[in-house]
Amino acid sequence: MPTKLVGFNNDSITSFDRLENNAWSQTSTVTPLANNTSYFGYHIDLAINAPDGDLEYMAVGAPYSDKSGSANIGLVYIYSKTVGS
């Protein structure tokens, strides 16, 4: 059974951890820097540390993001675990 779950809804990412009683506990919510309709979270890739199951990195795609005057060029956001969290 998975110990991590990541969901996408309305331009935000929410992550959950499975508890010992098989319930899910929300651990974080991530939103893009700008409030837009970029489809932030449409693509997600996780790097999980195998021995302890901790989420180390998360790559989040936003295929319809605008950048430097180019419409819908797309962006990828990379998040890393904060030490001590």
C-alpha positions in Angstrom: 0.0 0.0 0.0 1.3 3.5 -0.7 2.5 5.7 2.2 2.3 8.9 0.2 -0.6 10.5 -1.8 -0.5 13.7 -3.8 -3.5 15.3 -5.2 -4.2 18.1 -7.7 -7.1 20.5 -7.5 -7.7 24.0 -8.8 -4.0 24.9 -9.3 -2.8 23.5 -6.0 -1.0 20.3 -4.8 -1.9 18.7 -1.5 0.2 15.8 0.0 -0.9 13.2 2.5 0.8 10.6 4.6 -0.7 7.3 5.5 -0.9 6.8 9.3 -0.5 3.5 11.1 -4.3 3.1 11.4 -4.5 3.4 7.5 -6.1 6.9 7.8 -4.6 9.7 5.6 -3.2 12.9 7.2 -2.7 16.1 5.2 0.9 17.2 5.4 1.2 20.2 3.0 -0.4 22.3 0.3 1.7 23.9 -2.4 0.4 26.7 -4.8 2.2 28.4 -7.7 3.8 31.8 -7.2 1.2 33.6 -9.3 -2.6 33.1 -9.2 -3.4 32.0 -12.7 -5.0 29.1 -14.7 -1.7 27.4 -15.6 -2.9 23.9 -14.7 -0.3 23.9 -11.9 -0.1 20.3 -10.8 -1.3 18.7 -14.0 1.9 16.7 -14.1 3.6 15.6 -10.8 6.8 13.5 -10.3 7.9 12.5 -6.8 11.4 11.4 -5.5 10.8 9.4 -2.4 13.7 8.2 -0.1 13.2 4.4 -0.2 14.4 3.5 3.4 12.2 5.9 5.3 9.5 6.8 2.7 10.1 10.5 3.1 9.3 12.8 0.1 12.6 14.4 -0.9 11.8 16.2 -4.1 8.7 17.0 -6.1 8.5 18.3 -9.7 5.3 20.0 -10.6 4.3 20.8 -14.2 2.3 23.9 -15.2 1.8 23.4 -18.9 -0.1 26.6 -19.5 2.1 29.0 -17.6 3.2 32.2 -19.3 6.8 33.4 -19.1 8.6 36.4 -20.4 5.8 37.5 -22.7 5.3 34.0 -24.2 1.8 32.6 -23.6 1.3 29.0 -22.5 5.1 28.2 -22.7 4.8 26.0 -19.6 6.9 25.7 -16.5 8.2 23.1 -14.1 8.5 23.9 -10.4 11.0 21.9 -8.3 10.4 21.6 -4.5 12.7 20.0 -2.0 12.2 18.9 1.5 13.1 21.4 4.1 15.6 20.1 6.7 13.8 19.3 9.9 10.4 19.0 8.4 
